[in-house]
Amino acid sequence: MSRFQKFATAALVSVIVLIFVGAIVRVSGAGMGCPDWPRCWGRLIPPTEVGEIDVSKIDFAKFERAAKRYGRDPSTVTPEHILENFNPVHTWTEFINRLTSLPVGFFSVATLLLALLGQRGRAGVRPAAFLSVLLVGANAWMGKEVVSSDLKPGVLTVHMALAMLLVLPLSFAAWRGCERPWSVPVADVERRRLRGIIGLLLLLIFVEGMLGTRIRELNTEFVKTHPGVGRDEWIGLLERDWNYLIHRSFSWVILASSVVAWRIVRRAGPAGRVATGVLGVILAQMVLGLIMAQVEIHPAVQVLHLGLSGILLALTTVWWCGTWRIARNEAGV
């Protein structure tokens, strides 16, 4: 593995770790653990108890402007209202989430610099690295908007969509940034067919992820709109929503597409780690979905379900990339 690939892979892994940590923030209800941004309760290091908070260091005028921009009553933005929501566990959970985003930025910028310095002959690597840095910056800004909007559902969906999008160019860069990129060992006729199926699979996985984000937003709403209703009863509420019904149906289309693609590869020889990994993660996701549908929407299952979606997207992207042959005159630097 080249030095460029190591940094691109490190950036990709850090994004997937961030998706896992972000899932913990979501299911624990810690999204507003830090009510301001980029500081947390006006501090570089968050407080552990309410007595450590100095409200004079919190820009309430900025909070009021954000509340008005997102259609909330600015008069509710008071020190008393914000302090009464202080929860040290939520605060540190959100703060760790923010710290986890730092390696994403570092490795993405390093990947771009290495691409500019040494990836001149490899088509698509520099644009992919540049796009990755743009997406990191856009998502950092969107993270601020998530706080400003007080976890407004649509803003959360865009935040998650940008994180999932970031997986794509980083996966491509990690695959392409070497002299001989990995290629699926099938005949050219089957390669074109396989490319179309995996391309469809990639699109379906992304759409499925966005629908899943909306479902998690509904779960958060249930806590507010259905007090006293247990998690084991949430599935009954979800079955009334079209997002959940489509999400559930899409999972079977994704499984069927992955099985067809896997069988095409398997006919040419051993399926390989990438194809088997994609199919294995899809099956694991369906098992986790079944647990949530039939037993309980447990927080640990939700976190694993969301985190695995990032891994699945990365593996499928590499699988799709492997259906393209790289000409010899493009393979070198």
Residue pairs with C-beta under 8 A, 6 or more apart in sequence:
1 9
1 178
2 177
2 178
2 179
3 114
4 111
4 114
4 115
4 118
4 119
4 125
4 173
4 177
4 178
5 174
5 177
5 178
7 107
7 110
7 111
7 114
8 107
8 111
8 129
8 170
8 173
8 174
8 177
9 174
10 103
10 107
11 103
11 104
11 107
11 108
11 110
11 111
11 132
11 170
12 167
12 170
12 171
12 174
12 314
14 100
14 103
14 104
14 107
15 104
15 163
15 166
15 167
15 170
15 310
16 167
16 307
16 310
16 311
16 314
17 100
17 103
18 97
18 100
18 101
18 104
18 163
19 163
19 164
19 306
19 307
19 309
19 310
20 303
20 306
20 307
20 310
21 96
21 97
21 100
22 97
22 160
22 163
22 306
23 302
23 303
23 306
23 307
24 30
24 93
24 97
24 303
25 31
25 33
25 93
25 94
25 97
26 216
26 220
26 302
26 306
27 216
27 299
27 302
27 303
28 89
28 90
28 93
28 299
29 90
29 220
29 223
30 87
30 89
30 90
30 91
30 93
30 94
30 97
31 94
31 146
31 151
31 156
32 85
32 90
32 94
32 147
32 150
32 151
33 40
33 87
33 89
33 90
33 91
33 92
33 93
33 94
33 95
34 40
34 41
34 46
34 91
34 94
34 95
34 98
34 147
35 41
35 58
35 63
35 82
35 85
35 147
36 42
36 58
36 59
36 62
36 63
36 147
37 143
37 144
37 147
37 148
38 98
38 144
39 57
40 46
40 91
40 94
40 95
40 98
41 47
41 53
41 58
41 86
41 91
42 53
42 54
42 55
42 56
42 57
42 58
43 52
43 53
43 54
43 57
46 91
46 92
46 95
47 53
47 86
47 88
47 91
48 88
48 92
49 88
50 83
50 86
53 83
53 86
55 79
55 82
55 83
58 79
58 82
60 77
60 78
60 79
63 77
63 82
63 148
64 74
64 77
65 74
66 148
66 149
67 73
67 74
67 76
67 77
67 150
68 74
69 148
70 148
70 149
70 150
70 152
72 150
98 143
101 140
101 143
104 136
104 166
105 136
105 140
108 129
108 132
108 133
108 136
108 170
109 133
109 136
111 129
111 132
111 170
111 173
112 129
112 130
112 132
112 133
114 129
115 125
115 126
115 128
115 129
115 130
115 173
115 177
116 126
116 129
118 333
119 125
119 126
119 129
119 177
119 333
120 126
120 333
121 330
121 332
121 333
122 176
122 177
122 330
122 331
122 333
123 176
123 330
124 172
124 176
125 172
125 173
125 176
125 177
127 169
128 169
128 170
128 172
128 173
128 176
129 169
129 173
131 169
132 166
132 169
132 170
132 173
135 162
135 165
135 166
135 169
136 166
138 162
139 159
139 162
139 163
139 166
142 155
142 158
142 159
142 162
143 159
145 155
145 159
146 152
146 155
146 156
146 159
149 155
151 220
153 214
153 217
153 221
156 213
156 217
157 210
157 213
157 214
157 217
160 209
160 210
160 213
161 210
161 213
163 310
164 206
164 209
164 210
164 309
164 310
164 313
167 310
167 313
167 314
167 317
168 313
168 317
170 314
171 313
171 314
171 317
171 318
171 321
172 317
172 321
174 318
175 181
175 182
175 317
175 318
175 321
175 322
176 321
176 326
179 331
179 332
179 333
180 326
180 331
181 321
181 322
181 326
181 331
182 274
182 318
182 322
183 322
183 323
183 324
183 325
183 326
184 191
184 194
184 265
184 272
184 274
184 275
184 319
184 322
184 323
185 265
185 268
185 269
185 272
186 194
186 264
186 265
186 267
186 268
187 268
188 325
190 264
190 267
190 268
191 323
191 325
192 323
193 264
194 261
194 264
194 265
194 323
195 320
195 323
195 324
197 257
197 260
197 261
197 264
198 257
198 261
198 316
198 319
198 320
198 323
199 320
200 257
201 254
201 257
201 258
201 261
201 278
201 316
201 320
202 313
202 316
202 317
202 320
204 250
204 253
204 254
204 257
205 254
205 309
205 312
205 313
205 316
206 313
207 250
208 247
208 250
208 251
208 254
208 309
209 309
209 313
211 243
211 244
211 246
211 247
211 250
212 247
212 305
212 306
212 309
214 243
215 238
215 241
215 243
215 244
215 247
216 302
216 306
218 237
218 238
218 241
218 243
218 244
219 234
219 238
219 297
219 302
222 229
222 234
222 237
226 237
229 237
231 296
231 297
231 298
232 295
232 296
232 297
234 297
235 292
235 293
235 294
235 297
238 244
239 245
248 289
248 293
251 285
251 286
251 289
254 282
255 282
255 283
255 286
258 278
258 279
258 282
259 279
261 275
261 278
261 319
262 271
262 275
262 276
262 278
262 279
265 271
265 272
265 275
266 275
271 279
274 315
274 318
274 319
274 322
275 319
277 315
278 312
278 315
278 316
278 319
281 308
281 311
281 312
281 315
282 312
284 308
285 305
285 308
285 309
285 312
288 301
288 304
288 305
288 308
289 305
291 298
291 301
292 298
292 301
292 302
292 305
